[in-house]
Amino acid sequence: MNVKTQRSARTKIAYTDEPLGEVQLIPDFLPSPAELAFREEGVKVTLALSKKSVDFFKSEASKHHTQYQRMIRKLLDSYVDAQAVAPSEKRRTR
């Protein structure tokens, strides 16, 4: 670290009451700790996939240090979540 940019723990920071400017609130999109700890029941299935699909997921999983089966499972779960429409909305679209 450069001596000029190094701060000691005793150096005080001077804060000001300047306006923040335009502030944009972002909706909370993070899952709750309970949702993170929840693990859905798994069902084993045998599924034949194309070689190019498996190769793609294996390559991407390797880049992101995860399992390709997990990526495929999350993709399918995302699709199901997107297709699951509230019953009242289903009636409106028909």
N, C-alpha and C positions, 0 to 999 in steps of 0.2 A: 504494500500500500504506500502511496506517495505521502511524504511527510506533510505536504500542504493540504491534502484532502483528508487526512486522518483527524478525527475528533476525539477528544478525551471524553470520558463519561461525565466529567464535571462541566463541560461546555454547555451553557444554557442556550436554548433555542428561543428566539424572539418571535412570538406569535402575534398576528394582527387580526383585527376584526373586519377584514375586507369582505365584500359581498362575494358569494360563491358563483354568481352568474347563473346561467340556466341550469337547473337541476332536473334530471329525468329519473323518475322512480321506475325500477324494474320489478316486475312481479316475481314473487318467490317461486322459483322453478325447481329447487332442490328437493329431493325426497326426504321425508322425515327419517330419523334414526330407526324407527320401528319398521318402516318400509325397506330400509337397507338391510336390516337383520332378517326380515321375512324371506323364507326360501320356499318357493312353490314346490308342490309335489311333482316329481318327474315321472314320466311314463316312457319306458323303453320301447322304441319302434325300430323296425328295419326299413330303411328307405334307400332306394337306388337313386343317386344323383349323377349328373353328368360330370365327366372328368374335369371339364373346364371350370365348373362351379366349385368343385372341391379344391382344385388347384388355386383358384382365386382366393377362397377363404383361408386356405393354408398359408398362402403368401401374405395376405393382410394380417392374419393372426400372428405370424412371425414378426412382422413390423411393429405390432402393438403389444407384443409379449403376452399373448393370451392364447386360449385354445380355440381352434377353428369351430369345434362343435358348439362352444358357448356363443360364438358370433352368429352362427346359423340359428340357434335357439332364440337369441335376442331379436334377430330379424323376423322370425316367425311370430314371436310374441308382439312385436311392434305392429305387424300387419293385423293381427287379431284385435289389438287394442284400437287400431284405426277403424276397423270394420264394425266394432261393437258400438252401436248407436243406441241411445236411450230409447225405450219403447215409445215415448210420446213423439220423438223425432221420426221414428220409422213410419208412424201413421201419417205424418205430414208429407213425406216424400212419395207416398204411393198414389 
